Amino acid sequence: MRTRWLFVLLLWSRVLSSTGQAYAPASFRETPPPAIGSSAWLKLNYAPGYSVKNVDGKLLTGKSSEQNATQLQTPDGTFLGEDHGEWGGKLVFQSAAKQTKPVPIKEGNIRLIFQANNCVYFIEGLAHMSLNAGALYQITGTAPAFTWTKLADFDDAPEAFAVVGNDVYIAQFHGFTILRNLQKEVIVKKTFWSSLYPNSVAVFNNNEVCIGLRGGYVRLNTQTKTFRFFQHMP
């Protein structure tokens, strides 16, 4: 793999991203995380999604909107991924020579394409009915003869991401995992945000990450593995 790939950091989710409408911190109030299946949890399940960003060390929250694509630009072209849920998706490479057709690489629900250690990787996954899984892959070879190798499986579908250096912070359908230099570290699993569709991840310097989801956001300490829920109060 060439070492001159141009890294474009994308904080992306299969379904949601910020639209730019900001909310004041005072519009969110810390509340006890509801039990799955409770009336409070069901109310959150039908609530709008709220995205999170780290802007100069401060948390910025916003409304979220639907997205189903991710990409990584390189000097030679662009890797493009699509995710259409139960209808599938694909990963292709569009050469910088625009007259050429996109090169197909793999079919699947492509959630994230990123670069680490001068190599290109992608994550796919799907949570639908009884299926809740995903995987990490490395892209090898050069266009038009790209190949891929599976590096790790996830037993909880990856939903939203933040890439910091060679680490990938992953909010999942049920829990949260960090790939530290591509090695999995499960932080929490089977949390209350199951079915609340995490849409974004913001990473801070004090072992804290924020996770945007339906109804509000979560502050998670990746060292103590404890979290607090902040619900949007209209």
PLY file of the C-alpha trace (Angstrom):
ply
format ascii 1.0
element vertex 234
property float x
property float y
property float z
element edge 233
property int vertex1
property int vertex2
end_header
0.00 0.00 0.00
1.40 3.37 -0.94
2.45 5.58 1.94
1.24 8.84 0.39
-2.47 8.36 0.98
-4.14 11.65 1.87
-6.13 11.07 5.05
-9.54 12.70 5.23
-11.11 12.30 8.65
-14.84 11.64 8.53
-16.98 11.37 11.63
-19.87 9.49 10.09
-22.94 7.49 10.88
-25.06 5.20 8.75
-28.20 7.15 9.50
-27.52 10.51 11.11
-25.28 13.57 11.01
-25.43 17.16 12.15
-27.54 19.61 10.15
-25.96 22.68 11.73
-28.84 23.62 14.05
-27.22 24.08 17.46
-28.78 23.61 20.89
-27.70 25.32 24.10
-26.34 23.02 26.84
-29.16 24.21 29.10
-31.69 22.53 26.78
-30.40 19.12 27.94
-30.91 17.85 31.47
-29.22 14.89 33.14
-31.76 12.14 33.77
-31.43 8.52 34.89
-30.95 6.18 31.91
-34.32 4.47 31.41
-34.75 0.73 31.47
-35.13 -0.88 28.06
-38.82 -1.35 27.30
-40.00 1.16 29.90
-42.37 3.98 28.94
-39.52 6.51 29.26
-37.34 4.42 26.93
-40.15 4.02 24.40
-40.60 7.79 24.40
-36.91 8.21 23.56
-37.21 5.67 20.77
-39.63 7.99 18.97
-37.68 11.18 19.78
-35.50 13.07 17.26
-31.79 12.30 17.10
-29.24 14.78 18.44
-25.68 14.92 17.13
-22.51 15.80 19.06
-19.23 17.47 18.05
-16.04 18.54 19.81
-15.45 22.16 18.79
-12.30 23.60 20.39
-12.74 21.37 23.43
-16.40 22.25 23.91
-19.44 20.08 23.22
-21.68 21.27 20.39
-25.05 19.56 20.00
-27.34 19.76 17.01
-30.26 18.16 15.22
-29.42 15.19 13.06
-30.36 14.13 9.55
-30.19 10.97 7.47
-26.98 9.92 5.73
-26.06 6.70 3.96
-22.59 7.32 2.53
-18.96 7.64 3.59
-15.78 8.35 1.64
-12.00 8.64 1.85
-10.09 10.76 -0.65
-6.58 9.81 -1.77
-4.22 11.29 -4.38
-5.17 8.49 -6.78
-8.91 8.70 -6.26
-11.73 8.28 -3.76
-13.04 5.27 -1.88
-16.84 5.51 -1.71
-19.03 3.48 0.62
-22.83 3.17 0.76
-25.14 1.70 3.37
-28.83 1.19 2.65
-29.68 -0.93 5.67
-31.46 -4.18 4.86
-31.21 -3.29 1.13
-27.42 -3.60 1.25
-24.65 -1.33 0.08
-21.26 -1.36 -1.62
-17.66 -0.15 -1.58
-16.12 1.20 -4.80
-13.07 3.20 -5.86
-13.38 6.17 -8.20
-10.08 6.97 -9.88
-8.94 10.58 -10.05
-9.16 10.10 -13.82
-12.85 10.97 -13.97
-13.45 9.29 -17.33
-12.97 5.87 -15.76
-15.79 3.88 -14.20
-15.82 3.19 -10.43
-14.01 -0.03 -9.50
-16.18 -2.35 -7.34
-14.42 -3.68 -4.24
-17.03 -5.30 -1.99
-20.76 -5.48 -1.44
-21.96 -4.79 2.10
-23.22 -2.14 4.48
-20.23 0.21 4.54
-20.22 2.35 7.70
-16.76 3.94 7.72
-13.63 4.17 5.55
-10.47 5.39 7.27
-6.68 5.33 7.16
-4.25 4.17 9.85
-0.60 3.16 9.71
-0.51 4.19 6.03
-3.15 1.62 5.12
-6.85 1.93 4.25
-9.54 0.15 6.26
-13.30 -0.02 6.29
-15.98 -1.09 8.75
-19.28 -2.62 7.78
-22.25 -3.74 9.82
-25.98 -4.12 10.08
-28.58 -4.22 12.86
-31.83 -5.52 11.39
-34.33 -7.87 13.02
-32.28 -10.73 14.51
-29.03 -9.65 12.82
-26.67 -7.42 14.82
-23.04 -7.67 13.67
-20.19 -6.05 11.79
-16.55 -6.43 10.81
-13.27 -4.58 10.24
-11.46 -5.01 6.92
-8.19 -3.88 5.35
-8.00 -2.93 1.67
-4.98 -4.36 -0.14
-3.68 -4.18 -3.70
-4.00 -1.31 -6.14
-6.68 -0.24 -8.63
-8.25 -1.91 -10.46
-7.22 -5.10 -8.60
-8.18 -4.17 -5.05
-8.71 -6.99 -2.56
-9.72 -7.01 1.10
-8.93 -8.97 4.24
-11.16 -9.34 7.28
-9.31 -8.43 10.48
-11.97 -8.63 13.20
-15.64 -9.33 13.83
-18.06 -7.30 15.93
-20.98 -8.96 17.71
-22.68 -5.56 18.02
-23.32 -3.44 14.91
-21.11 -0.33 14.59
-23.31 2.77 14.29
-21.21 5.95 14.70
-17.51 6.75 14.74
-14.70 9.13 15.58
-11.14 8.57 14.32
-8.34 10.03 16.45
-4.85 9.17 15.23
-4.75 5.39 14.85
-7.68 4.86 17.25
-11.31 4.46 16.21
-14.08 5.16 18.74
-17.20 3.20 17.88
-20.71 3.70 19.25
-22.59 0.47 18.64
-26.21 -0.61 18.57
-25.96 -1.81 22.20
-22.58 -0.64 23.49
-19.23 1.04 22.82
-15.86 -0.24 21.57
-12.49 1.36 20.84
-10.05 0.08 18.24
-6.71 1.04 19.76
-4.26 0.71 16.90
-6.78 -1.75 15.40
-7.04 -3.87 18.57
-10.56 -4.15 20.04
-11.27 -2.87 23.54
-14.89 -3.28 24.63
-15.82 -0.39 26.92
-19.50 -1.14 27.64
-22.15 -3.44 26.20
-25.89 -4.07 26.60
-26.63 -0.44 27.50
-29.92 1.46 27.60
-29.25 3.03 24.17
-30.05 -0.24 22.43
-32.44 0.75 19.59
-31.80 4.48 20.20
-29.46 4.57 17.19
-26.21 6.35 18.11
-25.44 8.86 15.35
-22.18 10.62 16.27
-19.18 10.46 18.62
-17.18 13.37 20.05
-13.86 12.58 21.79
-12.35 14.75 24.54
-8.98 14.68 26.30
-10.16 13.54 29.75
-11.11 9.97 28.80
-14.59 11.24 28.01
-16.58 10.71 24.84
-20.04 12.00 24.03
-22.50 9.96 21.99
-25.40 11.52 20.12
-28.58 9.45 19.93
-32.34 9.67 19.94
-33.64 11.94 22.67
-30.31 13.38 23.80
-26.70 12.39 24.34
-24.48 10.31 26.63
-21.23 11.25 28.40
-19.11 8.10 28.68
-15.84 7.81 30.61
-13.76 5.27 28.72
-11.51 4.61 31.74
-14.11 4.07 34.47
-16.66 2.72 31.93
-19.43 4.76 33.53
-21.85 7.02 31.68
-24.47 9.72 32.22
-27.49 10.49 30.06
-28.59 14.02 29.13
-32.09 14.25 27.69
-33.30 17.07 25.48
-36.00 19.11 27.18
-38.02 21.16 24.64
0 1
1 2
2 3
3 4
4 5
5 6
6 7
7 8
8 9
9 10
10 11
11 12
12 13
13 14
14 15
15 16
16 17
17 18
18 19
19 20
20 21
21 22
22 23
23 24
24 25
25 26
26 27
27 28
28 29
29 30
30 31
31 32
32 33
33 34
34 35
35 36
36 37
37 38
38 39
39 40
40 41
41 42
42 43
43 44
44 45
45 46
46 47
47 48
48 49
49 50
50 51
51 52
52 53
53 54
54 55
55 56
56 57
57 58
58 59
59 60
60 61
61 62
62 63
63 64
64 65
65 66
66 67
67 68
68 69
69 70
70 71
71 72
72 73
73 74
74 75
75 76
76 77
77 78
78 79
79 80
80 81
81 82
82 83
83 84
84 85
85 86
86 87
87 88
88 89
89 90
90 91
91 92
92 93
93 94
94 95
95 96
96 97
97 98
98 99
99 100
100 101
101 102
102 103
103 104
104 105
105 106
106 107
107 108
108 109
109 110
110 111
111 112
112 113
113 114
114 115
115 116
116 117
117 118
118 119
119 120
120 121
121 122
122 123
123 124
124 125
125 126
126 127
127 128
128 129
129 130
130 131
131 132
132 133
133 134
134 135
135 136
136 137
137 138
138 139
139 140
140 141
141 142
142 143
143 144
144 145
145 146
146 147
147 148
148 149
149 150
150 151
151 152
152 153
153 154
154 155
155 156
156 157
157 158
158 159
159 160
160 161
161 162
162 163
163 164
164 165
165 166
166 167
167 168
168 169
169 170
170 171
171 172
172 173
173 174
174 175
175 176
176 177
177 178
178 179
179 180
180 181
181 182
182 183
183 184
184 185
185 186
186 187
187 188
188 189
189 190
190 191
191 192
192 193
193 194
194 195
195 196
196 197
197 198
198 199
199 200
200 201
201 202
202 203
203 204
204 205
205 206
206 207
207 208
208 209
209 210
210 211
211 212
212 213
213 214
214 215
215 216
216 217
217 218
218 219
219 220
220 221
221 222
222 223
223 224
224 225
225 226
226 227
227 228
228 229
229 230
230 231
231 232
232 233
